[in-house]
Amino acid sequence: MGDDRFIISSVKGMMAIDSRGSPTVKAIVETKGGGIGVALAPSGASKSEKEAVELRDGGRKWRGRGVGLAIARLESEVAPRLKGADSRLQEYIDALLVEIDGTSQKKRIGGNTTTAVSIAVAKAAASTAGLQLYRYLGGAYASTLPVPLMNIINGGVHAGNELDFQEFLILPVGADSFKEALRIAVEVYWELKDLLKEKYGLNAVNVGDEGGYAPPMRRVEEALEALSRAIDRAGYALGEDFLLGLDVAASQLYDASKGVYMVEGRSLNQGELIDLYEDITRRYHIVYLEDPFHEEDFDSFKELTRKIGYRTLIVGDDLYATNPSILARGIEKKATNAVLVKVNQIGTLTETLKFIDMARMAGMRYIISHRSGDTEDPFIADLAVATGSRLIKTGAPARGERTSKYNRLLEIEEDLGPTITYPKKVI
């Protein structure tokens, strides 16, 4: 393309640790023009069986979670193939990564390797061009700041309490800017802390993997009532200033041998679970419902979308695993009206952008998301703005791996100035 500045001159890998202390892959890509891109791969706890596989060392060190093998393959197999390539050719470079790996789920060099390298290449190209990453990826019209889906009560595999559902979220839709949305959401977060201490004691405000509180609750409605009271005590109105969301992570609750879901000690079939969702989404102004059924149950997703999709986002996460080929099946079945987007589920930026484009063309909302084992890399903040996502899911306003994304969005909002759009309508 006639500009040697963008030619990749160096690709390196090293170990870093994520927010749970697990080793992860850090990729550093440099160009001849002095551009540098650094990216770290996150890791999930609640994982779909369909997503890209992390390459781990096994053995005793790091309890088998070491990434020495992944880094070795990055430097011995990936780096030589990428050196000399134009960093702007993202699709070509990501296709090389897929070719080098040679498996359907990136098992050989690892999804943790491909994710870090793919993102680092995009960052290096943006750096070389002297552009903000969101502008490089999204072009001149990237100006929408996402509504934060703030997970402020943790349950499921993200916490040590007895809440079956994994995440209880607030959406500050009544704000006029991202900065104001962050302010009022943090005020509710603080109010919830006081409320939980008053009712349950000091241990109730210990936090889970994503920075939300992990109080000694068991019932879903108990957590929803706490959110409702915290919003009220902070001086805001549920249904106007705030809406609520749930990540059920239902694959974790499904008993395949009996075909039922275990919720609060009860065995619920698909129909009974749909009735539960219809009831609580109406009563608690829930407009976001993620993974309400296990990851192979397209038919139940479709039925719930048919019943309440006009007022609630029915979101596929484990259902799709950011995989375009699986999303095609969901679109054909009309299984959901929204999708969650996690780059490391599929393993490259190109495949992720294809997934987003497919969802957009099908009229589905797409939500950019972190992972429970995340890092200080704020990449998804730029990705959310670049793709015009109306929502971002990146945890509570606590812990550096979460706040780094919020702080980056504040920077982007400042950079955009009066051209920003803050979308109050999320459905």
C-alpha positions in Angstrom: 0.0 0.0 0.0 3.0 2.2 -0.5 3.8 3.2 3.1 6.6 1.4 4.9 5.8 3.0 8.2 3.0 0.5 8.8 5.2 -2.6 8.2 5.4 -4.8 11.2 9.0 -4.9 12.4 8.6 -6.8 15.7 6.1 -9.2 17.4 6.9 -10.2 21.0 5.0 -12.1 23.7 5.3 -12.1 27.5 3.4 -13.3 30.5 1.1 -11.0 32.4 -1.5 -11.7 35.1 -5.2 -11.1 34.9 -7.6 -9.9 37.7 -7.7 -13.4 39.2 -3.9 -13.7 39.3 -4.0 -16.2 36.4 -1.2 -15.9 33.8 -2.3 -14.5 30.4 -0.6 -13.6 27.1 0.6 -10.1 26.5 1.5 -9.2 22.9 3.7 -6.3 21.8 3.6 -5.3 18.1 5.9 -2.6 16.7 6.0 -1.0 13.2 8.8 0.6 11.2 7.1 3.9 11.7 7.5 3.7 15.5 3.9 2.6 16.2 3.5 0.3 19.2 0.5 -1.9 20.1 0.2 -3.7 23.4 -2.7 -6.0 24.2 -3.5 -8.5 26.9 -5.9 -11.4 26.6 -8.7 -11.7 29.2 -10.2 -14.9 30.5 -13.7 -16.0 31.5 -15.0 -18.1 34.3 -18.4 -18.8 32.9 -17.4 -20.1 29.5 -19.2 -21.5 26.5 -18.0 -24.8 25.2 -18.1 -23.2 21.8 -15.5 -20.5 22.4 -11.8 -20.3 21.4 -9.7 -22.4 23.7 -6.9 -20.9 25.8 -3.6 -22.7 25.5 -2.3 -23.5 29.0 0.8 -25.4 30.1 -0.6 -27.9 32.6 1.6 -29.3 35.3 2.0 -28.0 38.9 3.2 -24.4 38.3 0.5 -21.8 38.3 -1.9 -24.8 39.0 -1.5 -25.7 35.3 -2.6 -22.3 34.1 0.8 -21.1 32.8 1.1 -19.6 29.3 4.8 -20.4 28.6 3.8 -22.7 25.7 1.4 -20.1 24.2 4.2 -17.4 24.3 6.7 -19.8 22.8 4.4 -20.5 19.9 3.7 -16.8 19.5 7.4 -16.1 19.1 8.4 -19.1 17.1 5.4 -19.5 14.8 3.4 -16.3 14.8 6.1 -13.6 14.9 8.0 -14.8 11.8 4.8 -14.9 9.7 3.7 -11.4 10.8 7.0 -9.6 10.4 7.0 -7.6 7.2 3.2 -7.5 6.9 1.3 -4.3 6.7 -0.3 -3.7 10.1 -3.3 -2.1 8.4 -4.3 -5.3 6.7 -6.2 -6.6 9.8 -8.3 -9.1 7.9 -5.2 -10.6 6.2 -3.3 -10.8 9.5 -6.2 -12.4 11.3 -6.5 -14.9 8.5 -2.8 -15.8 9.0 -3.5 -16.4 12.7 -6.3 -18.7 11.9 -4.2 -20.5 9.3 -1.2 -20.9 11.7 -3.4 -22.4 14.3 -5.3 -24.7 12.0 -8.1 -25.8 14.4 -11.7 -24.7 14.7 -11.3 -23.4 18.2 -7.7 -22.1 18.1 -6.5 -24.9 20.3 -3.0 -25.2 18.9 -1.6 -21.7 19.5 -4.4 -20.7 21.8 -7.2 -18.2 21.6 -5.3 -16.3 24.3 -2.5 -15.9 21.8 -4.6 -15.0 18.8 -6.7 -12.5 20.8 -3.6 -10.6 22.2 -1.8 -10.5 18.8 -4.9 -9.5 16.8 -5.7 -6.6 19.1 -2.0 -5.5 19.4 -1.8 -5.3 15.6 -4.8 -2.9 15.4 -3.3 -0.8 18.2 0.1 -0.6 16.4 -1.6 0.5 13.1 -3.6 3.2 14.9 -0.4 4.3 16.7 1.5 4.5 13.5 -1.3 6.5 11.9 -1.4 8.9 14.8 -5.1 8.1 15.4 -7.1 7.3 18.5 -7.9 3.6 18.4 -11.7 4.2 18.3 -11.2 6.6 15.4 -8.9 4.2 13.5 -11.4 1.3 13.9 -14.6 3.3 13.6 -13.9 6.1 11.2 -15.1 9.7 11.2 -18.6 8.9 12.5 -17.6 7.0 15.6 -19.3 9.3 18.2 -21.8 7.2 20.3 -20.8 6.6 23.9 -22.4 3.4 25.3 -24.7 3.1 28.3 -22.9 1.2 31.0 -24.4 -2.2 32.1 -23.0 -2.0 35.6 -22.9 -5.3 37.5 -23.2 -4.2 41.1 -24.4 -7.5 42.7 -22.5 -10.6 41.8 -23.7 -14.2 42.1 -23.2 -17.6 40.4 -19.6 -18.5 39.6 -18.5 -14.9 40.1 -19.2 -14.8 43.8 -19.2 -16.9 47.0 -22.8 -16.4 47.9 -26.0 -18.5 47.2 -27.4 -16.3 44.4 -28.1 -18.6 41.4 -28.2 -15.8 38.8 -24.7 -14.5 38.0 -25.1 -10.7 37.5 -27.5 -8.1 38.7 -27.1 -4.9 36.6 -28.1 -1.3 36.5 -28.5 0.8 33.4 -28.3 4.6 33.9 -30.5 5.6 31.0 -31.7 8.9 32.4 -28.4 10.6 32.0 -27.5 13.1 29.2 -23.8 12.0 28.9 -21.6 9.2 29.7 -19.9 11.2 32.5 -23.3 11.9 34.1 -24.3 8.2 33.6 -21.2 7.1 35.5 -21.8 9.6 38.3 -25.4 8.5 39.0 -24.5 4.8 38.7 -21.7 5.2 41.2 -24.0 7.0 43.6 -26.3 4.0 43.4 -23.4 1.7 43.9 -22.4 3.6 47.1 -25.9 3.7 48.3 -26.2 -0.1 47.8 -23.1 -0.5 49.9 -24.6 1.4 52.8 -27.9 -0.5 52.4 -26.2 -3.9 52.4 -24.1 -3.1 55.5 -27.2 -2.0 57.4 -29.1 -5.2 56.6 -26.4 -7.9 56.4 -23.3 -6.5 58.1 -19.8 -5.7 57.0 -19.2 -9.0 55.2 -22.0 -8.2 52.8 -19.9 -5.6 50.9 -17.1 -8.0 49.9 -16.9 -7.9 46.2 -17.0 -10.6 43.5 -14.9 -11.1 40.4 -16.4 -8.2 38.6 -16.4 -5.7 41.5 -20.0 -6.0 42.4 -21.0 -6.8 46.0 -21.5 -10.4 47.0 -24.0 -10.3 49.9 -25.3 -13.4 51.7 -28.5 -13.5 49.6 -30.2 -16.6 48.1 -33.3 -15.3 46.3 -33.2 -13.4 43.0 -36.0 -11.1 44.1 -34.0 -10.2 47.2 -31.2 -8.8 45.1 -33.6 -7.0 42.7 -35.4 -5.4 45.7 -32.0 -4.2 47.0 -31.2 -2.6 43.7 -34.6 -0.9 43.6 -34.2 0.5 47.1 -30.6 1.7 46.4 -31.9 3.6 43.3 -34.6 5.2 45.4 -32.4 6.1 48.3 -29.9 7.7 45.9 -32.7 10.0 44.7 -33.5 8.4 41.4 -36.5 6.5 39.9 -36.5 2.9 38.7 -38.1 2.8 35.3 -37.1 6.4 34.5 -33.5 7.2 35.5 -32.5 3.5 35.8 -33.5 0.2 34.3 -32.3 -3.2 35.4 -30.6 -6.2 33.8 -29.8 -9.9 34.6 -27.2 -12.3 33.4 -28.6 -15.6 34.4 -25.8 -17.8 33.0 -28.3 -20.6 32.8 -25.9 -23.2 31.5 -24.5 -23.3 35.0 -28.0 -24.1 36.4 -29.1 -26.7 33.8 -29.3 -30.4 34.8 -29.0 -32.1 31.5 -29.9 -35.5 32.9 -33.3 -34.3 34.0 -33.8 -31.4 31.5 -34.5 -28.9 34.2 -33.0 -25.8 35.7 -32.2 -25.6 39.4 -33.2 -22.2 40.7 -33.4 -21.5 44.4 -33.8 -25.2 45.3 -36.6 -25.7 42.7 -36.6 -27.7 39.5 -38.0 -25.6 36.7 -38.7 -26.7 33.2 -38.4 -24.3 30.3 -42.0 -23.2 30.5 -41.8 -22.5 34.2 -38.6 -20.6 33.7 -40.2 -18.5 30.9 -43.1 -17.7 33.3 -40.6 -16.6 36.0 -38.8 -14.3 33.5 -42.1 -12.8 32.2 -43.0 -11.9 35.8 -39.8 -10.4 37.1 -38.9 -8.5 34.0 -42.2 -6.7 34.1 -42.2 -6.0 37.9 -38.6 -4.8 38.1 -38.2 -2.9 34.8 -35.7 -5.4 33.5 -34.7 -4.6 29.9 -31.7 -6.8 29.6 -31.8 -10.6 30.1 -28.6 -12.5 29.2 -28.3 -16.3 28.7 -31.7 -17.2 30.2 -31.4 -20.8 29.0 -28.5 -23.2 28.4 -26.3 -22.7 25.4 -27.9 -25.3 23.1 -31.5 -24.4 23.8 -32.3 -22.2 20.8 -36.0 -23.0 20.9 -36.5 -21.7 24.4 -34.6 -18.5 23.5 -36.9 -18.1 20.6 -40.0 -18.5 22.6 -38.9 -16.0 25.3 -37.9 -13.5 22.6 -41.3 -13.9 21.0 -43.1 -13.3 24.3 -41.1 -10.4 25.8 -38.6 -9.3 23.1 -40.6 -6.2 22.4 -39.7 -4.8 25.8 -36.6 -6.7 26.9 -33.3 -7.5 25.2 -32.9 -11.3 25.1 -29.1 -11.6 24.9 -27.1 -14.6 23.6 -23.7 -15.0 25.1 -22.8 -18.6 25.7 -25.4 -19.3 23.0 -23.3 -17.7 20.2 -19.8 -17.3 21.7 -19.1 -14.4 19.3 -19.1 -17.0 16.5 -20.5 -15.8 13.1 -21.4 -19.3 12.0 -23.4 -19.9 15.1 -25.0 -16.5 15.0 -26.3 -17.3 11.5 -28.3 -20.2 13.0 -29.7 -17.9 15.7 -30.7 -15.3 13.1 -32.5 -18.0 11.1 -34.3 -19.2 14.2 -35.0 -15.7 15.5 -33.7 -16.9 18.8 -32.7 -13.6 20.3 -32.9 -9.9 19.7 -29.4 -9.1 21.0 -25.9 -10.6 21.2 -22.9 -10.2 23.6 -19.5 -9.6 22.0 -16.3 -10.9 23.5 -13.2 -10.8 21.3 -11.5 -13.7 23.1 -14.5 -16.0 22.6 -13.7 -16.1 18.8 -10.0 -15.1 19.0 -9.5 -12.4 16.4 -10.7 -8.8 15.8 -11.8 -9.5 12.2 -14.1 -12.4 13.2 -15.5 -10.2 16.0 -16.3 -7.3 13.6 -17.9 -9.8 11.2 -20.1 -11.0 14.1 -21.1 -7.4 14.9 -21.9 -6.7 11.3 -24.1 -9.8 11.1 -26.0 -8.8 14.2 -26.4 -5.2 13.0 -27.8 -6.4 9.6 -30.3 -8.7 11.4 -31.6 -5.7 13.5 -30.1 -7.1 16.7 -28.5 -5.1 19.5 -24.8 -5.9 20.2 -23.2 -5.4 23.5 -19.4 -5.1 23.9 -18.3 -7.1 27.0 -15.4 -7.7 29.3 -14.6 -11.0 30.9 -14.6 -11.9 34.6 -10.8 -12.5 34.5 -9.9 -9.2 32.8 -6.9 -7.0 32.6 -6.1 -3.3 32.7 -6.2 -3.2 28.9 -9.1 -0.8 28.0 -9.5 -2.0 24.4 -13.2 -2.8 24.7 -14.0 0.9 25.5 -12.5 1.9 22.1 -14.3 -1.0 20.4 -17.7 0.0 21.8 -17.3 3.5 20.5 -15.8 2.4 17.1 -18.8 0.0 16.5 -21.5 2.3 17.8 -22.6 -0.1 20.5 -25.4 1.3 22.6 -24.3 -0.7 25.6 -21.0 -1.8 27.3 -20.7 -4.5 29.9 -17.6 -4.0 32.0 -18.4 -4.6 35.7 -18.8 -2.4 38.8 -17.0 0.9 39.3 -14.4 -0.9 41.3 -11.1 -2.8 40.7 -8.6 -1.5 38.2 -9.4 -3.9 35.4 -13.0 -2.5 35.4 -12.3 1.2 36.0 -9.7 1.3 33.2 -12.6 0.8 30.7 -14.7 3.5 32.4 -11.8 5.9 32.5 -11.0 5.3 28.9 -14.6 6.1 27.9 -14.3 9.4 29.9 -11.2 10.2 27.8 -13.0 9.4 24.6 -16.0 11.5 25.6 -13.7 14.4 26.4 -11.9 13.9 23.0 -15.2 13.9 21.1 -16.5 17.0 22.8 -19.9 18.2 21.6 -20.2 15.6 18.8 -21.0 12.8 21.2 -24.3 10.9 21.4 -25.5 9.2 24.6 -28.3 6.8 23.7 -31.0 6.7 26.3 -33.0 4.2 24.3 -31.3 0.8 24.6 -34.0 -1.5 23.0 
